[in-house]
Amino acid sequence: MRFSVDAWDVGYGSALNLDDADLPASAAQVNTNVEVPESRWAPIAPADGLTEPSAVLFVDGVRRIDARVWIDDLIDPFDAFDDPAASTASMAVCASYAAGVVCCCGRAGRRQAHLLAANVRRGLFTIAPHARDIATRSGSYQARRSVPSDSVPLTMVLSNALQKALAGLEVDTAGQARTALARAHETAGRSLVVEELDDYLLVIDGPLRYHGHLKRALGFIKTHRAEYLPSALNGIVAALDPGERSPVFLMGTSWERYAWYLRLPSVPDVQGAPWAGVVRCEATTELSETDVIALANLSQTVLCRYASVTYKDSRAPQNLVPIAGLEGALRHRLGDARIMYRALRQAATHG
């Protein structure tokens, strides 16, 4: 396979903007009468006397484009001598991505955080049918082919393919959490009966799009790119005090998820905006309404504890402290982007 590396720095505004390419749909149907009738919507204060999980597992993933590459469409380079006009190339991206799980366990006053699992992958995302893995001195990029679309731009096709691969890695990594949790307790010499292995809460950084089947999973969405509620109910969300949440509602199109809004505690200098510190939580519809409401109540106690502060994180309070730490650990494991770029250039030159 012949390929070349684009010399333009991917940090200077590529058309492949991964942060904006996979926006959630805004045409979701909403049922606001799940927990209480819409006419009785009001802020819900934290409940007292809840039994908290002995462990909270935070799942997150990071991604980085190491280089844009161009793959020759001709399988046989000698074909270009017969028909020079046929010598074309398709754009692809070489990306590194990683997923991990960090565990915050123990009871009040003795909580500890430790990394349970971390997995790193590198991929060549392309629509070229003859694409093969790219081996470099710093790692191999596995060829991951997508089907081109007449209605979706190529950059979006590649972006969605990368996002889907990252989501799959997050699911696989989260699936290791239960075994890793038991192993970590055994290695540390802690006594843990079998029943306690199910006493955890799984917090997914982002929507539950690919994670809804995971046991005791809670989606955690930090940013708001669409309005799901009527304007009157949005006003109730804006009026939430720290620790308060909205009633549970149901939303979806071809999918369905339970959701609620929660305001995290924040320092005074970021409390001025109506939605400052507000996050959206999601739960699977496989749960009963009673279980979802119990999960929503639990989120008020658990998530508020891990809210970040502005002098440590510019995304405070939404970027929870364990998630911020996990992101840093995963980005470190991706390796130096400059080294990966040079390795790809050398692989392209020397074949």
Protein Blocks (a to p, Z undefined) as FASTA:
>chain_A
ZZdddfbdfklopablfklmmccdfkbccdfklmpcfklgccddddehiacdfbdcdddd
ddddfbdcdddfbfblmlmmmmmmlmccdddddddddddddddeddehiaccddfbdcdd
dddddfbfkbccdddfkbccddddddddfkbcfklmmmmmmmmmmmmmmmmmmmmmmmmm
mmmmmmnopacdfklmmmccdddeddfklmmmpghiacddfbdcbdfbdfklmmmmmmpc
ehiacddddddfkbccddddddddddfklmmpmkgoiacddddfkbcfklmmmmmmmmmm
mmmmmpccfklomkbcklgfklmmmmmmmmmmnopfklmmmmmmmmmmnZZ
